[in-house]
Amino acid sequence: MRGNGVSSAVTSLRSRLIGEGIDVRLLACENPEEGGMQPDYPLPHFVFPIFEPIIKANGYRYPKLPKSVIREAVSWADVVHLMEGFPLQATTVKMAKELNKPCVGTYHIFTENITANLGLSDGTIINKLVNIWWRSSVYNHCASVQCPTETVKRHLVENGYSAPLRVISNGIVLHDVPTDAEEPQTSPYRILCIGRLSNEKSQKTLIKAMRHSAHAHEIALHFAGNGPKAKKIMKAAQRLVKDGVVTHEPVFGFYSAEELRALARTSYLYVHCARTEVEGLSCLEAIQQGTVPVIAQSKLSATHQFALDERSLFPVNDAKALAEKIDWWIEHPAERKAMSKRYAESAKRYDISESTRQIITMYEEALQR
């Protein structure tokens, strides 16, 4: 579903693999979106008791597990690529073993992404138990596991995953910034924040930061995304206006990839507050457009790897520190302009074409085992 990072990554990888001449078929829950891409092997929707509204708000659907459909899909494949660690993947692993088909995996989300959205604090016993189940039921049965970042690899090692781990970015499509691109908005200064409106993305840190910023009256906040906490985050942003903290109405919207690129090009800063993030490609895609980022540092967020120096980093959940970084960049426009070019250049290291080649190598090695 749209707004789901895993779905976006799968759709992107599928397209790239087909472009490389590889036949790819998708086994997944049927897509409820009108005109949306449907899986080759659609599975009926399983309505999760109690938690279904939260799951839906996060852009997910979990499937029922008809073994006949799963067997048909696995029988067709030479290699099975598992994108998550849920019951569908565990059932598919068992079927693949039965049919002697090799599996590879990608670790797309932390367990904390799930528990945070269920209102449970990070570091609970539930996270440990889920990790044990993912590890023993899915990932340790893989010939190799793609870790999008070093942060993910370190996390899996710390949690006892024994399958071979390979750091391969999910990558981005490199787009040229138009030569006639508009200058970043400075009257007011647009600050862009992209991501699902949810607990672990911590957008409220940016909202709280406005109460500490010396330039709050000159700032226009722009949030791109939707999610389960949309109403609460919008309400908190509106309170800034009511309290006279900001004079420019915060904007919320959901945008296409091209619209997001255009927004990034005209934004003075990109702020990424997430405390739990496997990679954070939305940040990288903004950087590619020359937008200078300010990124939260958190043990379970890999996005800080995109920062080129300390001026683009702040301690996670520290609204005052974030305000100080924002104010510094506003007060140093020449530095911001110089770093814009450096950031755009840095994104070239994450070319999706190279990521695709490395994934194909994973498949080839799995077949040789």
Wavefront OBJ file of the C-alpha trace (Angstrom):
o trace
v 0.000 0.000 0.000
v 1.121 3.593 -0.588
v 3.011 5.157 2.293
v 4.540 1.833 3.285
v 8.332 1.936 2.943
v 8.666 -1.828 2.518
v 6.120 -1.807 -0.295
v 7.986 1.025 -2.008
v 11.287 -0.845 -1.713
v 9.772 -4.052 -3.091
v 8.119 -2.244 -5.990
v 11.367 -0.473 -6.840
v 13.478 -3.641 -6.662
v 10.979 -5.609 -8.729
v 11.092 -2.988 -11.472
v 14.904 -2.912 -11.491
v 15.231 -6.702 -11.602
v 12.803 -6.948 -14.509
v 14.875 -4.297 -16.246
v 17.892 -6.577 -15.839
v 16.032 -9.428 -17.573
v 15.075 -11.345 -14.429
v 11.601 -12.843 -14.186
v 10.074 -11.697 -10.884
v 6.769 -12.706 -9.379
v 5.268 -11.347 -6.174
v 3.543 -13.353 -3.434
v 1.689 -10.954 -1.134
v -1.632 -9.808 0.237
v -4.032 -8.507 -2.380
v -3.796 -4.749 -2.907
v -6.998 -2.891 -1.925
v -6.045 0.305 -3.769
v -8.007 0.932 -6.940
v -5.652 0.701 -9.910
v -2.759 -0.357 -7.669
v -0.289 -3.070 -8.662
v -1.545 -6.529 -7.728
v 0.731 -9.427 -6.735
v 1.165 -12.328 -9.135
v 0.078 -14.648 -6.345
v -2.534 -12.679 -4.349
v -3.395 -13.813 -0.836
v -6.679 -12.960 0.913
v -6.606 -10.330 3.629
v -6.460 -11.457 7.273
v -8.198 -8.967 9.563
v -6.063 -8.706 12.696
v -8.181 -8.606 15.875
v -7.904 -5.330 17.853
v -4.838 -4.039 15.978
v -6.275 -3.863 12.443
v -6.982 -0.077 12.525
v -3.373 0.627 13.552
v -2.012 -1.758 10.920
v -4.145 -0.144 8.210
v -3.117 3.363 9.267
v 0.520 2.353 8.793
v -0.150 1.185 5.237
v 0.036 -2.557 5.938
v -2.209 -5.561 5.347
v -1.462 -9.057 6.576
v -2.552 -12.059 4.511
v -4.150 -15.375 5.207
v -1.837 -18.265 4.331
v -3.416 -20.679 1.829
v -0.678 -23.295 1.351
v -1.798 -24.112 -2.187
v -1.030 -20.560 -3.380
v 2.266 -20.411 -1.472
v 3.304 -23.787 -2.893
v 2.480 -22.630 -6.421
v 4.616 -19.517 -6.000
v 7.594 -21.301 -4.450
v 7.431 -24.094 -7.034
v 7.780 -21.533 -9.814
v 10.791 -19.750 -8.305
v 14.507 -20.523 -8.559
v 15.254 -18.273 -5.569
v 12.823 -17.011 -2.929
v 13.445 -13.466 -1.620
v 11.866 -12.877 1.794
v 11.199 -9.204 2.528
v 9.993 -9.441 6.131
v 9.924 -11.864 9.046
v 6.194 -12.435 9.511
v 4.080 -15.645 9.360
v 3.857 -15.489 5.545
v 7.646 -15.585 5.294
v 7.933 -18.340 7.931
v 5.412 -20.484 6.033
v 7.225 -19.762 2.767
v 10.564 -20.827 4.292
v 9.086 -24.191 5.255
v 7.682 -24.640 1.759
v 11.012 -23.670 0.177
v 12.845 -26.248 2.279
v 10.341 -28.888 1.299
v 10.813 -28.026 -2.389
v 14.607 -27.525 -2.077
v 14.518 -23.867 -3.127
v 17.126 -21.450 -1.699
v 16.020 -18.332 0.183
v 17.610 -14.920 0.674
v 16.234 -12.206 2.921
v 16.127 -8.451 3.485
v 15.763 -6.932 6.951
v 13.478 -4.005 6.169
v 12.101 -3.068 9.593
v 13.155 -3.225 13.232
v 10.845 -4.912 15.725
v 10.737 -1.501 17.413
v 8.954 -0.108 14.337
v 6.085 -2.422 15.226
v 5.980 -2.067 19.001
v 6.259 1.730 18.853
v 3.081 1.848 16.777
v 1.326 -0.443 19.231
v 2.083 2.015 22.016
v 4.756 -0.146 23.620
v 8.063 1.358 24.722
v 11.294 0.444 22.954
v 13.520 -2.189 24.535
v 10.673 -4.292 25.926
v 10.776 -8.060 26.210
v 8.360 -8.135 23.276
v 11.058 -6.771 20.954
v 13.439 -9.491 22.096
v 10.859 -12.238 21.642
v 9.873 -11.032 18.176
v 13.537 -10.877 17.167
v 14.049 -14.445 18.370
v 11.066 -15.573 16.313
v 12.171 -13.682 13.178
v 15.676 -15.043 13.561
v 14.726 -18.699 14.100
v 11.694 -18.885 11.797
v 12.883 -16.830 8.824
v 16.250 -15.127 8.579
v 18.584 -17.853 9.834
v 17.251 -20.097 7.073
v 18.484 -17.698 4.377
v 21.605 -18.197 2.267
v 22.307 -14.503 2.960
v 20.497 -11.491 4.409
v 20.600 -7.981 2.990
v 21.180 -5.340 5.659
v 20.405 -1.915 4.159
v 22.911 -0.261 6.530
v 25.744 -1.035 8.931
v 23.337 -0.131 11.750
v 21.087 -3.016 10.739
v 23.999 -5.432 10.461
v 25.251 -4.492 13.928
v 21.737 -4.926 15.339
v 21.388 -8.404 13.837
v 24.790 -9.497 15.100
v 23.913 -8.247 18.597
v 20.666 -10.238 18.439
v 22.275 -13.525 17.454
v 21.407 -13.765 13.751
v 23.733 -16.354 12.232
v 22.965 -16.164 8.499
v 25.604 -14.423 6.323
v 24.891 -10.673 6.493
v 25.580 -8.300 3.576
v 25.339 -4.515 3.758
v 23.552 -3.398 0.591
v 21.686 -0.094 0.485
v 18.177 -0.207 -0.964
v 19.474 2.638 -3.125
v 17.818 5.517 -4.920
v 17.340 6.424 -8.554
v 19.761 9.246 -9.302
v 17.979 12.234 -10.838
v 19.688 15.293 -12.233
v 18.679 18.491 -10.491
v 17.246 20.846 -13.140
v 19.705 23.594 -14.091
v 16.908 26.148 -13.722
v 15.808 24.793 -10.326
v 14.309 27.357 -7.982
v 16.346 28.664 -5.076
v 15.370 27.321 -1.641
v 12.479 29.163 -0.064
v 13.686 31.755 2.465
v 10.689 34.019 2.916
v 9.615 32.140 4.937
v 12.247 29.413 5.360
v 10.592 26.154 4.351
v 11.589 23.189 6.520
v 10.580 19.860 4.997
v 9.896 16.677 6.982
v 9.040 13.518 5.023
v 7.791 10.279 6.561
v 4.924 8.289 7.975
v 3.172 10.257 10.722
v 3.797 7.794 13.538
v 5.363 7.414 16.973
v 8.804 6.212 15.897
v 9.220 8.951 13.273
v 9.028 11.522 16.104
v 7.776 14.495 14.065
v 6.665 16.112 17.332
v 10.331 16.846 18.054
v 10.338 19.297 15.144
v 7.108 20.869 16.347
v 8.519 21.265 19.869
v 11.739 22.711 18.420
v 9.805 25.722 17.122
v 9.206 26.791 20.729
v 12.985 27.052 21.181
v 13.877 28.616 17.825
v 14.869 32.259 17.563
v 13.580 32.213 13.981
v 10.243 30.435 14.478
v 8.303 33.381 12.986
v 10.366 33.078 9.803
v 9.825 29.315 9.388
v 7.167 27.405 7.439
v 6.883 23.732 8.403
v 5.954 21.288 5.636
v 5.112 17.672 6.514
v 4.894 15.098 3.708
v 3.282 11.784 4.631
v 0.344 10.171 6.364
v -0.044 7.661 9.167
v -1.704 6.680 12.433
v -0.669 9.824 14.351
v -1.702 12.298 11.649
v -4.486 13.940 13.677
v -2.359 14.355 16.819
v 0.626 15.741 14.905
v -1.583 18.161 12.958
v -3.207 19.301 16.200
v 0.196 19.903 17.818
v 1.326 21.890 14.759
v -1.836 23.989 14.779
v -1.233 24.796 18.436
v 1.984 26.546 17.397
v -0.096 28.978 15.363
v -2.678 29.485 18.107
v 0.061 30.163 20.643
v 1.764 32.639 18.339
v 4.953 30.563 18.142
v 4.831 30.462 14.322
v 3.052 32.829 11.973
v 3.015 30.550 8.925
v 0.431 27.776 8.796
v 2.097 24.298 8.859
v 1.341 22.323 5.686
v 0.498 18.596 5.554
v 0.172 16.524 2.395
v 0.879 13.263 0.594
v 2.872 13.595 -2.619
v 4.202 11.724 -5.633
v 7.935 11.095 -5.976
v 8.336 13.962 -8.447
v 6.354 16.328 -6.234
v 8.598 15.423 -3.298
v 11.708 16.148 -5.346
v 10.304 19.552 -6.293
v 9.458 20.258 -2.642
v 12.969 19.269 -1.566
v 14.580 21.558 -4.139
v 12.693 24.562 -2.759
v 13.146 23.697 0.930
v 15.836 25.420 2.958
v 16.369 22.412 5.264
v 15.223 18.809 5.540
v 14.643 17.573 9.110
v 14.601 13.871 9.993
v 13.555 13.168 13.595
v 13.012 9.379 13.556
v 14.308 7.347 16.455
v 13.819 4.029 14.614
v 14.823 3.857 10.943
v 16.449 1.037 8.952
v 17.806 3.417 6.298
v 15.765 6.563 5.636
v 15.740 6.891 1.861
v 13.348 9.847 2.003
v 16.176 11.801 3.612
v 18.652 10.621 0.981
v 16.294 11.559 -1.844
v 15.967 15.075 -0.396
v 19.751 15.323 -0.062
v 20.086 14.343 -3.720
v 18.159 17.517 -4.572
v 20.712 19.581 -2.645
v 18.629 20.005 0.495
v 20.801 20.275 3.600
v 19.586 17.829 6.291
v 19.390 17.963 10.069
v 19.162 14.370 11.307
v 18.465 12.760 14.685
v 21.169 10.490 16.125
v 19.667 7.322 17.586
v 21.002 3.806 18.152
v 18.177 2.333 16.075
v 18.245 4.873 13.263
v 20.754 4.551 10.433
v 19.805 7.821 8.749
v 22.521 9.800 10.528
v 25.018 8.062 8.193
v 24.003 10.589 5.534
v 25.219 13.577 7.588
v 28.517 15.034 6.377
v 29.367 16.763 9.667
v 28.073 17.570 13.156
v 26.138 20.609 11.944
v 23.601 18.210 10.443
v 23.148 16.086 13.579
v 21.228 16.428 16.843
v 20.479 14.017 19.738
v 17.219 12.140 19.149
v 14.141 13.675 20.835
v 16.128 16.792 21.860
v 13.941 19.633 20.577
v 16.181 22.377 21.956
v 19.274 20.966 20.232
v 17.320 20.651 16.972
v 16.235 24.310 17.239
v 19.862 25.355 17.705
v 20.910 23.495 14.537
v 18.032 24.966 12.516
v 18.854 28.480 13.731
v 22.543 28.043 12.869
v 21.777 27.111 9.263
v 19.347 30.023 8.907
v 21.986 32.412 10.229
v 24.687 31.034 7.892
v 23.157 31.020 4.379
v 26.540 30.933 2.628
v 27.463 27.748 4.495
v 24.090 26.253 3.634
v 24.616 27.032 -0.063
v 28.108 25.489 -0.084
v 26.942 22.335 1.711
v 23.982 21.976 -0.651
v 26.365 21.014 -3.458
v 28.348 18.655 -1.243
v 25.212 16.876 -0.085
v 23.885 16.456 -3.628
v 27.216 14.913 -4.632
v 27.238 12.559 -1.613
v 23.974 10.915 -2.684
v 25.634 9.439 -5.769
v 27.173 6.721 -3.582
v 23.731 5.174 -3.184
v 22.953 4.500 -6.857
v 20.143 1.945 -7.043
v 21.775 0.346 -10.093
v 24.716 -0.772 -7.954
v 22.348 -2.028 -5.245
v 20.491 -4.081 -7.844
v 23.714 -5.655 -9.103
v 24.624 -6.686 -5.578
v 21.184 -8.226 -5.006
v 21.549 -10.243 -8.218
v 24.909 -11.497 -6.930
v 23.117 -12.671 -3.773
v 20.741 -14.704 -5.933
v 23.545 -16.233 -7.967
v 25.458 -17.265 -4.859
v 22.330 -18.745 -3.282
v 21.810 -20.906 -6.363
v 25.371 -22.198 -6.153
v 25.044 -23.403 -2.558
l 1 2 3 4 5 6 7 8 9 10 11 12 13 14 15 16 17 18 19 20 21 22 23 24 25 26 27 28 29 30 31 32 33 34 35 36 37 38 39 40 41 42 43 44 45 46 47 48 49 50 51 52 53 54 55 56 57 58 59 60 61 62 63 64 65 66 67 68 69 70 71 72 73 74 75 76 77 78 79 80 81 82 83 84 85 86 87 88 89 90 91 92 93 94 95 96 97 98 99 100 101 102 103 104 105 106 107 108 109 110 111 112 113 114 115 116 117 118 119 120 121 122 123 124 125 126 127 128 129 130 131 132 133 134 135 136 137 138 139 140 141 142 143 144 145 146 147 148 149 150 151 152 153 154 155 156 157 158 159 160 161 162 163 164 165 166 167 168 169 170 171 172 173 174 175 176 177 178 179 180 181 182 183 184 185 186 187 188 189 190 191 192 193 194 195 196 197 198 199 200 201 202 203 204 205 206 207 208 209 210 211 212 213 214 215 216 217 218 219 220 221 222 223 224 225 226 227 228 229 230 231 232 233 234 235 236 237 238 239 240 241 242 243 244 245 246 247 248 249 250 251 252 253 254 255 256 257 258 259 260 261 262 263 264 265 266 267 268 269 270 271 272 273 274 275 276 277 278 279 280 281 282 283 284 285 286 287 288 289 290 291 292 293 294 295 296 297 298 299 300 301 302 303 304 305 306 307 308 309 310 311 312 313 314 315 316 317 318 319 320 321 322 323 324 325 326 327 328 329 330 331 332 333 334 335 336 337 338 339 340 341 342 343 344 345 346 347 348 349 350 351 352 353 354 355 356 357 358 359 360 361 362 363 364 365 366 367 368 369
